[in-house]
């Protein structure tokens, strides 16, 4: 299975994390997302995002000013159907 790639180079905090979150919500549990960013703050931002959301930050690296983050979407939780913060009716 190939990774989904999200290119957010040139965007500054908080946009890289917000865009990644949107893409992750559309992926199947366990799917992987590779994010390419240039904002130095994205290192701390993605670490905190993954810690807070239960997604796994599998790896990150930097080459020539481009940060690459490999994130695995968290497994679905019991009763999880909609997006985070959505109220079921």
Order of alpha helices (4+ residues) and beta strands (2+ residues): beta-alpha-beta-alpha-beta-beta
